[in-house]
Amino acid sequence: MKTTIQDKAKLVNSVFSEVYNKYDLMNDILSLGIHRIWKDKFIDWMNPSRDSSLIDVASGTGDIAKKFALRNKNLSIVTCIEPNEDMFKIGKKNLVNFKNIKWIKSRAESLPVEDSMYDFYSISYGIRNVSDINKTLKEAYRVLKPGGRFMCLEFSKIDNELLNFLYKNYSKAIPTLGKYIAGSSKPYEYLINSIDSFYNQEQLLELIRKNGFTNVEYRNLSNGISAIHSGWKI
Ligand SMILES: C[S@@+](CC[C@H](N)C(=O)[O-])C[C@H]1O[C@@H](n2cnc3c(N)ncnc32)[C@H](O)[C@@H]1O
């Protein structure tokens, strides 16, 4: 059966409404805390200057916005975009002391912000979850200033056979871990399937390029378990 855009949006929304209160804990457990290092590397590669503005899309509990704001000594304007009511509430609460961070409940495919507003656009473990990736990339292009930079952090394809074998076997245990720790296996089945069926590094690079960005490149993290893609609006 074909999954429609509405089906995917509904499914993804229900997944995050089921896991929101254990989201950060599960991230730490499932990645053994390594997601924090990947997110630091993401901000390192961004290398924002003090007055750079950021729109962080699919913000979830706010990790990227927080790291960016701390790096910039809270001097820059940051907008967080998050459509899921439960994730939105937690994210906003987590970052309540960051006065320069504004939250908007919205989807990546249609951003309620003007054209050419931001120096950076970030999407961390979000692009795999959007319903329409081309619309998402076009919106990213629209809201960036000329000279602005698109940055995406996402699970990707492993370039090492042994690690791939180990990772695939570990993945099979993730839904069971989800059941015992977070109370449900379904969201973690979705996680594994969505990672499996998502684009590889080169395919994602090509999509970003097709949607207008130049100098598109990527860096693998931990042999491609995750990858960072970067592209520029010239
Ligand atoms: C895996 S979480 C990532 C959260 C955070 N960025 C991080 O790196 O930990 C994915 C987030 O994407 C959000 N999301 C799902 N569909 C979306 C869409 N169409 N537009 C924007 N965000 C979406 C979910 O609600 C969820 O909070």
The ligand as a Tripos MOL2 file, in Angstrom:
@<TRIPOS>MOLECULE
LIG
   27    29     1     0     0
SMALL
NO_CHARGES

@<TRIPOS>ATOM
      1 C1         14.2710   12.7770   16.0040 C.3       1 LIG1
      2 S1         13.5680   14.2920   16.4960 S.3       1 LIG1
      3 C2         14.9460   15.3750   16.3960 C.3       1 LIG1
      4 C3         14.9460   16.4080   17.4710 C.3       1 LIG1
      5 C4         16.2030   17.2500   17.5660 C.3       1 LIG1
      6 N1         16.4160   18.0490   16.3910 N.3       1 LIG1
      7 C5         17.4210   16.3980   17.8530 C.2       1 LIG1
      8 O1         18.3850   16.4410   17.0610 O.co2     1 LIG1
      9 O2         17.4370   15.7170   18.8770 O.co2     1 LIG1
     10 C6         12.6420   14.7340   15.0700 C.3       1 LIG1
     11 C7         11.6880   15.8980   15.2830 C.3       1 LIG1
     12 O3         11.1450   16.2420   13.9970 O.3       1 LIG1
     13 C8          9.8290   16.6740   14.2030 C.3       1 LIG1
     14 N2          9.1120   16.6220   12.9150 N.ar      1 LIG1
     15 C9          8.4400   15.5890   12.3760 C.ar      1 LIG1
     16 N3          7.8940   15.9470   11.2030 N.ar      1 LIG1
     17 C10         8.2560   17.2210   10.9700 C.ar      1 LIG1
     18 C11         7.9960   18.1490    9.9220 C.ar      1 LIG1
     19 N4          7.2690   17.8230    8.8730 N.pl3     1 LIG1
     20 N5          8.5150   19.3860   10.0330 N.ar      1 LIG1
     21 C12         9.2710   19.7310   11.1100 C.ar      1 LIG1
     22 N6          9.5430   18.8910   12.1320 N.ar      1 LIG1
     23 C13         9.0350   17.6600   12.0710 C.ar      1 LIG1
     24 C14         9.2980   15.7100   15.2570 C.3       1 LIG1
     25 O4          8.1210   16.1870   15.8690 O.3       1 LIG1
     26 C15        10.4930   15.5810   16.1740 C.3       1 LIG1
     27 O5         10.4450   16.5050   17.2280 O.3       1 LIG1
@<TRIPOS>BOND
     1     1     2 1
     2     2     3 1
     3     2    10 1
     4     3     4 1
     5     4     5 1
     6     5     6 1
     7     5     7 1
     8     7     8 2
     9     7     9 1
    10    10    11 1
    11    11    12 1
    12    11    26 1
    13    12    13 1
    14    13    14 1
    15    13    24 1
    16    14    15 ar
    17    14    23 ar
    18    15    16 ar
    19    16    17 ar
    20    17    18 ar
    21    17    23 ar
    22    18    19 1
    23    18    20 ar
    24    20    21 ar
    25    21    22 ar
    26    22    23 ar
    27    24    25 1
    28    24    26 1
    29    26    27 1
@<TRIPOS>SUBSTRUCTURE
     1 LIG1         1 GROUP 0 **** ****
